[in-house]
Amino acid sequence: MKILVTGGLGFIGSAVVRAAIAQGHQVVNLDAMTYAACEANVAPVADHPAYAFEKADIRDGAALARIFAAHEPEAVMHLAAESHVDRSIDGPAAFVETNVLGTAVLLEAARRFWSERGRPEGFRFLHVSTDEVYGSLGASGFFTETTPYAPNSPYSASKAGSDHLVRAWHATYGLPVIHTNCSNNYGPCQFPEKLIPVAILNALAGRPIPVYGQGENVRDWLYVEDHALALLRALEAGQVGRGYNIGGEAEARNLDLVRLLCRILDALRPGPEPYERLITFVADRPGHDLRYAIDCRRIREELGWRPSVTLESGLRRTVQWYLDNEAWWQALQQRAGVGKRLGTAA
Ligand SMILES: NC(=O)c1ccc[n+]([C@@H]2O[C@H](COP(=O)([O-])OP(=O)(O)OC[C@H]3O[C@@H](n4cnc5c(N)ncnc54)[C@H](O)[C@@H]3O)[C@@H](O)[C@H]2O)c1
């Protein structure tokens, strides 16, 4: 299948690009190359004959029309987004523009292309979203595909807006969409502003490892390569108009997660003292959701996907990857905002 992947120079998008090429698909990677993009993420496939790159912004309808016409994709996997909650607190406008407006412009470009080509039956628009659209859980319960939306951050509200647009383009125009909502990803190539890379890199530098509030917030953790396979599975076998929750079935309190990372680092790269001593509680994120947990029975039962990596083995692989790829993260640490406390504007 020829797939147009948006955001394919980012963390998850690049895992999708690598996995799609490995499965024999053709990929057109469309990315605006924002601060979060990294060309090295697709280095393993950059010279592959099945790979093409287009630098474009999803808000640019003319560029999208040209790219659809030039490449004639059979499917779209939409991952391009502003993705960092803390940045959304300091600057929400960019999130509304890319995640809401950009998704609308992309949907329109896809719809026009699909209509002009006679509405081919196999065409798919897969929209990648987050479990954060469902808001916060208490100590028990899980998000299902029918949980009402209740986003609490500008990021999750903008993703919720994009999900509603995707739903409407299906209901109104018949565009063959599928959407997915997944939990926190981790793994190789995650931009060094998110919790896990920040913890690893601060530990290695002997700097305080910041944990928001008292570290009580619970997240479900999904290994990025498992997520990429789930998305490709949903694209190929998912039911049009349906949503699928994707989770790693690996819940952890932030404090326990960071402690586990410290123990893995103690084993793989022992420091002068146990890394756990560097853990430092810092002011909480405003509006910080307490707990996310995913019920992923639908994708398990209907599409036969399940996470293959346990949290401990995935974290071990991730830590090893950061140890082996110093040049990758050192270059990104020079980018604007990285290494600074963001998201305190509220
Ligand atoms: N990271 C997670 O844990 C997580 C969890 C659930 C869902 N998601 C969703 O998965 C998708 C990918 O997340 P990620 O963590 O890989 O993000 P990322 O920030 O690492 O990458 C985003 C990519 O999109 C590109 N991009 C941004 N704005 C663009 C625009 N206007 N036009 C074209 N390209 C643009 C960037 O250049 C970058 O390469 C997002 O839609 C995000 O909401 C992420």
The ligand as a MOL file (V3000), in Angstrom:
LIG
                    3D

  0  0  0     0  0            999 V3000
M  V30 BEGIN CTAB
M  V30 COUNTS 44 48 0 0 0
M  V30 BEGIN ATOM
M  V30 1 N 3.9440 10.8040 22.3840 0
M  V30 2 C 2.9140 10.1910 22.9430 0
M  V30 3 O 3.0340 9.5850 24.0010 0
M  V30 4 C 1.5640 10.1910 22.2460 0
M  V30 5 C 0.5320 9.4760 22.8320 0
M  V30 6 C -0.7040 9.4390 22.1760 0
M  V30 7 C -0.8770 10.0780 20.9610 0
M  V30 8 N 0.1470 10.7840 20.4320 0 CHG=1
M  V30 9 C -0.0880 11.4370 19.1190 0
M  V30 10 O 0.7840 10.8260 18.1760 0
M  V30 11 C 1.2010 11.7850 17.2130 0
M  V30 12 C 2.7210 11.8200 17.1510 0
M  V30 13 O 3.2370 12.1770 18.4400 0
M  V30 14 P 4.8010 12.3010 18.6690 0
M  V30 15 O 5.0400 12.1270 20.1200 0
M  V30 16 O 5.5120 11.4430 17.7010 0 CHG=-1
M  V30 17 O 5.0250 13.8350 18.2890 0
M  V30 18 P 6.3790 14.6000 17.9560 0
M  V30 19 O 6.2080 15.9460 18.5570 0
M  V30 20 O 7.5630 13.7840 18.3010 0
M  V30 21 O 6.3670 14.7240 16.3580 0
M  V30 22 C 5.4520 15.5090 15.6630 0
M  V30 23 C 5.9220 15.6610 14.2160 0
M  V30 24 O 4.9190 16.4030 13.5200 0
M  V30 25 C 5.5540 17.4080 12.7460 0
M  V30 26 N 4.6430 18.5560 12.6450 0
M  V30 27 C 4.2510 19.3850 13.6490 0
M  V30 28 N 3.4460 20.3450 13.1620 0
M  V30 29 C 3.3050 20.0980 11.8300 0
M  V30 30 C 2.5950 20.7280 10.7910 0
M  V30 31 N 1.8630 21.8420 11.0300 0
M  V30 32 N 2.6460 20.2060 9.5450 0
M  V30 33 C 3.3840 19.0990 9.3110 0
M  V30 34 N 4.1190 18.4700 10.2550 0
M  V30 35 C 4.0690 18.9630 11.4980 0
M  V30 36 C 6.8140 17.7690 13.5140 0
M  V30 37 O 7.7860 18.3650 12.6710 0
M  V30 38 C 7.2400 16.4210 14.0770 0
M  V30 39 O 8.1010 15.7440 13.1870 0
M  V30 40 C 0.5720 13.1050 17.6240 0
M  V30 41 O -0.6040 13.2870 16.8790 0
M  V30 42 C 0.2410 12.9170 19.0890 0
M  V30 43 O -0.8670 13.7030 19.4730 0
M  V30 44 C 1.3550 10.8550 21.0380 0
M  V30 END ATOM
M  V30 BEGIN BOND
M  V30 1 1 1 2
M  V30 2 2 2 3
M  V30 3 1 2 4
M  V30 4 1 4 5
M  V30 5 2 4 44
M  V30 6 2 5 6
M  V30 7 1 6 7
M  V30 8 2 7 8
M  V30 9 1 8 9
M  V30 10 1 8 44
M  V30 11 1 9 10
M  V30 12 1 9 42
M  V30 13 1 10 11
M  V30 14 1 11 12
M  V30 15 1 11 40
M  V30 16 1 12 13
M  V30 17 1 13 14
M  V30 18 2 14 15
M  V30 19 1 14 16
M  V30 20 1 14 17
M  V30 21 1 17 18
M  V30 22 2 18 19
M  V30 23 1 18 20
M  V30 24 1 18 21
M  V30 25 1 21 22
M  V30 26 1 22 23
M  V30 27 1 23 24
M  V30 28 1 23 38
M  V30 29 1 24 25
M  V30 30 1 25 26
M  V30 31 1 25 36
M  V30 32 1 26 27
M  V30 33 1 26 35
M  V30 34 2 27 28
M  V30 35 1 28 29
M  V30 36 1 29 30
M  V30 37 2 29 35
M  V30 38 1 30 31
M  V30 39 2 30 32
M  V30 40 1 32 33
M  V30 41 2 33 34
M  V30 42 1 34 35
M  V30 43 1 36 37
M  V30 44 1 36 38
M  V30 45 1 38 39
M  V30 46 1 40 41
M  V30 47 1 40 42
M  V30 48 1 42 43
M  V30 END BOND
M  V30 END CTAB
M  END
